[in-house]
């Protein structure tokens, strides 16, 4: 199963399985994607394309790219954080992105220069 399909299914499952009270509480959500890449600078540059695509789609998200400096065996990995103002913004943004041909092509191309170690979603307390 490809990662795009997995991400879409995960978003759908989360939106169905999450209680309405959690969705409506106004908490921010942080998606954290940890990747390995041979060329971190090129990867960060590629992510600028994602920022342009999400802006075009009207997705409200703050994206940052980090390099693990003191992380034991994970030193050097790249961490991408995406902060969404709510779970609804995350879910709607995922739906818009997964329906956009340019975004899907971007993700396919990105897969050529990085491998995903983990992909997590956190709710602000």
Buried (B, 14 or more C-beta within 10 A) or exposed (E): EEEBEEBBEEBBEBBEEEEEEEBEEEBBBBBBBBBBBEEBEEBBEBBEBBEEBBEEBEBBBEBEBEEBEEEEEEEEBBBBBBBBBBBEBBBBBBBBBBEBEEBEEBBEEBEEBBEBEEBEBEBEE
